[in-house]
Every structure is written in structure tokens, then in C-alpha cells.
């Protein structure tokens, strides 16, 4: 998924976008490693988009701690979609 395009559409500095892309990658890896069915090929694109949007929304509210962003995004997806 071209996740960078979602981040680029927001009002973040390039350095912040780099951090958010890494956060997304870490969050996705956590979701995959959890064995969630959302990480399966059937749901992968939708789950990735939900993760990315949650990370963007949380960052727009001012959160910049990568671990907090990862934890929040993964918990949101699991809580809302499983």
C-alpha cells in the first residue's frame, strides 16, 4: 500500500512523515505477529488503511511518541474490528 501518500496529504513536516511511516510499519508488524485475521490477505489493504488513518488522526491531536502511536493504532484496530 502506498502509505506515504496518505501521510503526505496531511499537514506534517517531512521529518514527522518519516517517523509516522516507521510507526505504521511497526504497527503493521505488531498486527501481523498477533495472528489477527485482519493481517490476512483478504483484509490486509483495509486494515492497513485503518491503521494509517488512526496514526494520522492521533498524530494530528499532538501525539508524537512512536511507541504510543503504535500501541494506540493496534489497540484501536483490534478493539474496533475483531
Order of alpha helices (4+ residues) and beta strands (2+ residues): alpha-alpha-alpha-alpha
